[in-house]
Every structure is written in structure tokens, then in C-alpha cells.
Amino acid sequence: MYISTRDNHPPVTASGAIYLGMVPAGGLFVPETVPKVSPDQLRAWRELPYPALAAAILRLFLDDYTEDEIKACADAAYGSNFFHGDIAPLTWLDGLGGFLELWHGPTAAFKDMALQLTPRLLERAMVKVGGGKTLLILVATSGDTGKAALEGFKNVPGIKILCFYPDQGVSKAQELQMTTTDGENTFVVAVEGNFDDCQNGVKAIFGDEAFNQALAGQNIQMSSANSINWGRLCPQIVYYFHAYFQLLRAGRLTLGQPFHAVVPTGNFGNILSAWYAREMGLPIGKLICASNANRVLTDFFAEGIYDRRRDFYKTASPSMDILISSNLERFLFEISGHDAGTLIGCMRDLGEKGRFAAAKGWLERIRELLWAGSADDREAAGVIQEVFARHHYTLDTHTSVAAAVYGRYRRETGDDTPAVIDATASPFKFAGSVLAALGQETKGLDELGAVAALSLYSGQPIHPALAGLEKRPVRHRRRAAVSEMREIVAAVAAGTFPRPASS
Ligand SMILES: *Cc1c(COP(=O)(O)O)cnc(C)c1O
């Protein structure tokens, strides 16, 4: 069963947690217990292809789904919609570590790893617990979740999807990917604010009981495709196992030897999935948490004070430009031994004062598991250049933050345990910044010109998700103030929001 981090909801089944997205009264669903995997089990899984491995792991968490349902969902999610047969291949670079390429999906960022699957789980959940309601998926996106969710949910019967992204807060390619989405049930709106404004707006709408009741009267239920939904986190556990088995096969580790997981972090969802994998028994040594200049997590793990009242920086890694990391709530609930009482106080302080302090003992426990650091744009750009010069391998602006922080970890600790570094986006998704980091002229190039130029310079073919973007018609042009978000949700629910121009 799944329980609330704030102890304010009766336990629900896996499909119930996925259907609701988050706890209606605030709080997030977490599994009551984490299933354990024995070394024998690990041995039995090591040769499985990705979809079969995904099914084996999902089965342990989603026990009100049948084996057939899970297998069908996993097979459909991880097939020819990915542009690489291995789904998430690991590229080893000597002296650095293994780059786990999580960007071979249809939208070129790691969000596809979950979002090709989550809609299928949600569709099943609607049948199990939905009672025939239409589902309205609300998404707040820092750029990558939006397109991945739109692709995953587009034209799924019984579902509408509405994405809010920060106007001027995403890359041009990210914006075009979203605003050119077709599908009868997709809605995209630029919000005059940053990602935190979008996410807070969405959370407030989820938490508004009167609004929820009004929608229920129209036979509509809201849910989430953000990593506040367990249906997003659970599929992400899989690729840590997959990475480990690739290290074993390549002879870089023997069974039982640990590896570190280095994760470029924003909403703390990806790294939390690594924590669940570790908790299940995967031999992950340290979780290395990498932030960009918005280093609210780095400071929290160093000093024990989470303080969002600080300058917000727009960086070259926009998908990590976040000051309120939603999944930290789950992590603190887990490492505190499910201490909902203390956590409620922390979350109240965060809401009211913009800050909270770690409770006694939390930091000590966290430091056994996790090492945190940050790298600004200059440092990350230096890593892009260095890795390209040495290995002819192109990192994107998020992956390079992780590689930079991992470099610092090694210098400071001297620890040379093998590491897996999550490569969370294709460099083509942030081509302008990547080209500039490589010392190439970008003046006069628009984002799509930069994509072509990067392909020429790096010798790497353009990711299919970014090819021909400039030729697709823009179908979503609505801009809105933060204060208008609720009206927009109501209009989409009621079917009165102007339909996107048809392509
Ligand atoms: C979303 C995203 C991240 C951050 O992941 P979280 O799960 O939010 O921590 C990092 N890199 C890229 C490219 C992303 O799209």
C-alpha cells in the first residue's frame, strides 16, 4: 500500500496512488515498505532486456496490476519509440565513468524513461479505480517534462493534458517542442513566472478542495505527470539496475561491488529513484547530488537549512532551475523513519517562512548516503569542452553539471569507486549553449541553426526529436499570468478553452 508523507490520507493501492497523483490534502504517496532484492535475484536479472527488467521491478511495487498488464505496459513503453535498441546504453569514458544515456527516447530527455510508461499505468488505473471520470493531467514543467508528458498522453482516450511552462524560462528548442504538439487533448500555456511559480500554482490547484469538488461535479478528476506522481518515480528505478548490469557485463565490477550514482538534480525525483534502487539492495555506494547555480539542495545538505529565499538564476541547465525540490519531502520522510509529524512542521515552515531546518539526526543519516555539490555555468561549460577534447563525446548542459560535481567529489575524497553519471538530455536539446561551451561562434544562429552546427562540429547525427522542429506549425500560443492558472484549468476542464489551431 501507499501512504502519505503527511499522514493525512488512508493507505491506497498502487493504482490509487498513481491515479490521484498526489495526496489531495497535500503530501506525497510513498510505498509503505520497499521490496528487497536478493543477490540471487540480481544474478537472475542481469541478462534481461530492458522491458523485461522493467516488468520484473515494477511488479514488486505495483501489486494491484496483473502480470499481463505490467508486461504489456513495459513492452509498449520501451520499444521502437526509442531510438536505441538498448533503451539506456552506458558509454564508458576512461578517467570519468559511465555515462548512462537516458535521452534516446522520443523527446530527447530522460523524462521519456518514465513518461513513455506512466500514461499506460494511469490508463490502467482509470479502469481500476477511476469510475468512468475524465482525467485532467496538470503539468508544471521546467522544459523537459512538458514535451515528454504531451507525447505520452496525446490522444489517450478519457484524458486531457494541460502543461504550464515558464515564459522565457525554457530553451527555444524545448518551447518549440511543446508548442508544436498536435493531438486533440493537448493544451500548452506559457506562464509569466519561473518554474517554481508554475509548480506552486499547480500544487495549489490540486490542493483546492472546492475546486476539486466542482470538477467532480463535471465528472473530472485531476492528476499529475510530474515526479510528485509515484508513477513517474517507479519506472526510473529500473535504469539504475540496468546500468549496474552493463557495468557487470563490461567487467568493470563484479557482482556485489558498489558503484556511485551521480545525478544532475532539480526536483530530486531522479536521485530519489536511485535511493529506492539502493534501498531495494542494488549496491549503490554514494548518491552524488549535483546542482547548478540554484544550489538550494547543496546548501541544505551542507548546513541543514533549506532556504528558498534567495536569488533565482536562469542557467544554461534550465531543467534544474528549481528552488523548491518536491521530492525532498519523500526523501526526508524515508530517512526519518516515516516521521510525518516532524515533516509536516518542516513543510509548513517552507510554505510560511520560505525555509525549514533539518531535524536532529537527519544530516548524519543523509551524509552516509549522499554527497552534494554544485557547479555554475562556467564550470559546466569547461567540462563540456574538456570531455569533447579528450574523448570526442558531447555532453549536454545538465549532464556536464553532474560531471563537474563528480570531478570535485573525486578531488576532495580521492575515492575512485566506479561511477554512473546520468546523461539526462541529448546535447542537441541545448545546442546553443553546448556550441558556445565548445568555443564555437553562435552569433546569428537561432536555436535550430545551432542544432545543425552542433551536428557538423561534433560529427554526431541530430537527435530525431529535434530534427525538422522549425518546420512544424506552432499550435499553442496562450500566455497567462500566474493568477490566471486556475481559470485556465477550469476552461480546459469545461471544454471552453480555445482549441489549438489545427495543423
Ligand atoms: C528534469 C531534468 C533534470 C532534473 O531531474 P529531477 O528528477 O527533477 O531532479 C535534469 N536534467 C534534465 C535534462 C532534466 O530534464
The ligand as an SDF file (V2000), in Angstrom:
LIG
                    3D

 15 15  0  0  0  0  0  0  0  0999 V2000
   14.1940   17.0710  -15.2780 C   0  0  0  0  0  0  0  0  0  0  0  0
   15.6260   17.1300  -15.6130 C   0  0  0  0  0  0  0  0  0  0  0  0
   16.6070   17.0870  -14.6100 C   0  0  0  0  0  0  0  0  0  0  0  0
   16.2630   17.0640  -13.1400 C   0  0  0  0  0  0  0  0  0  0  0  0
   15.6130   15.8700  -12.7480 O   0  0  0  0  0  0  0  0  0  0  0  0
   14.7900   15.8120  -11.3740 P   0  0  0  0  0  0  0  0  0  0  0  0
   14.1670   14.4780  -11.3460 O   0  0  0  0  0  0  0  0  0  0  0  0
   13.7950   16.9240  -11.4420 O   0  0  0  0  0  0  0  0  0  0  0  0
   15.7790   16.0280  -10.2800 O   0  0  0  0  0  0  0  0  0  0  0  0
   17.9320   17.0570  -15.0010 C   0  0  0  0  0  0  0  0  0  0  0  0
   18.2900   17.1120  -16.3030 N   0  0  0  0  0  0  0  0  0  0  0  0
   17.3700   17.1690  -17.2950 C   0  0  0  0  0  0  0  0  0  0  0  0
   17.8290   17.2420  -18.7040 C   0  0  0  0  0  0  0  0  0  0  0  0
   16.0170   17.1690  -16.9870 C   0  0  0  0  0  0  0  0  0  0  0  0
   15.1020   17.2170  -17.9710 O   0  0  0  0  0  0  0  0  0  0  0  0
  1  2  1  0
  2  3  1  0
  2 14  2  0
  3  4  1  0
  3 10  2  0
  4  5  1  0
  5  6  1  0
  6  7  2  0
  6  8  1  0
  6  9  1  0
 10 11  1  0
 11 12  2  0
 12 13  1  0
 12 14  1  0
 14 15  1  0
M  END
$$$$
